[in-house]
């Protein structure tokens, strides 16, 4: 996650939340503490980034087993440090991320790796509330994140391309090479 995630989550909670802030973290803390089986995304991602992970003591500690070997597909992957961090945020709020111990640690690590970020950058960060992008797709209005996020515009553009290609009226891609080609 990027550091701005928690400010955004806090703003969403402030505007729309009904549960207590601390209760939102319970399921994620439980999963991080108890672990999940390594799935294909984590397995392949660690395999592909193996050299970079091995160069970073922190990444190796988080993503590899104590013997610095990757977890096998299906093996239990636990993140006790993440559980502890989420527990702190649940109790202390986002101040922990933007001006507390985590902020200092993040700033030090980022600067040590050559990033141009410091504690003041985190302390002064505020989530921006912007109107979403909107596209009509069939009977649905689809909303997505606006710039500077690129993904929202990409998704809405893809929906409009699918609509313009009339692929929805074609046979399913699993039964038609032409449909599959159009989708690709």
Secondary structure in CASP SS format (residue, H / E / C, confidence):
PFRMAT SS
TARGET T0000
AUTHOR 0000-0000-0000
METHOD secondary structure of the structure
MODEL  1
X C 1.00
X C 1.00
X C 1.00
X H 1.00
X H 1.00
X H 1.00
X H 1.00
X H 1.00
X H 1.00
X H 1.00
X H 1.00
X H 1.00
X H 1.00
X H 1.00
X H 1.00
X H 1.00
X C 1.00
X C 1.00
X C 1.00
X C 1.00
X C 1.00
X H 1.00
X H 1.00
X H 1.00
X H 1.00
X H 1.00
X H 1.00
X H 1.00
X H 1.00
X H 1.00
X H 1.00
X H 1.00
X H 1.00
X H 1.00
X C 1.00
X E 1.00
X E 1.00
X C 1.00
X C 1.00
X H 1.00
X H 1.00
X H 1.00
X H 1.00
X H 1.00
X H 1.00
X H 1.00
X H 1.00
X H 1.00
X C 1.00
X H 1.00
X H 1.00
X H 1.00
X H 1.00
X H 1.00
X H 1.00
X C 1.00
X H 1.00
X H 1.00
X H 1.00
X H 1.00
X H 1.00
X H 1.00
X H 1.00
X E 1.00
X C 1.00
X C 1.00
X C 1.00
X C 1.00
X C 1.00
X E 1.00
X C 1.00
X C 1.00
X C 1.00
X C 1.00
X C 1.00
X E 1.00
X E 1.00
X C 1.00
X C 1.00
X H 1.00
X H 1.00
X H 1.00
X H 1.00
X H 1.00
X H 1.00
X H 1.00
X H 1.00
X H 1.00
X H 1.00
X H 1.00
X H 1.00
X H 1.00
X C 1.00
X C 1.00
X H 1.00
X H 1.00
X H 1.00
X H 1.00
X C 1.00
X C 1.00
X H 1.00
X H 1.00
X H 1.00
X H 1.00
X H 1.00
X H 1.00
X H 1.00
X H 1.00
X H 1.00
X H 1.00
X H 1.00
X H 1.00
X C 1.00
X C 1.00
X C 1.00
X C 1.00
X C 1.00
X C 1.00
X H 1.00
X H 1.00
X H 1.00
X H 1.00
X H 1.00
X C 1.00
X C 1.00
X C 1.00
X C 1.00
X C 1.00
X C 1.00
X C 1.00
X C 1.00
X C 1.00
X E 1.00
X E 1.00
X E 1.00
X E 1.00
X E 1.00
X C 1.00
X C 1.00
X E 1.00
X E 1.00
X E 1.00
X E 1.00
X E 1.00
X C 1.00
X C 1.00
X C 1.00
X C 1.00
X C 1.00
X C 1.00
X H 1.00
X H 1.00
X H 1.00
X H 1.00
X H 1.00
X H 1.00
X H 1.00
X H 1.00
X H 1.00
X H 1.00
X H 1.00
X H 1.00
X H 1.00
X H 1.00
X H 1.00
X C 1.00
X H 1.00
X H 1.00
X H 1.00
X C 1.00
X C 1.00
X C 1.00
X C 1.00
X C 1.00
X C 1.00
X C 1.00
X H 1.00
X H 1.00
X H 1.00
X H 1.00
X H 1.00
X H 1.00
X H 1.00
X C 1.00
END
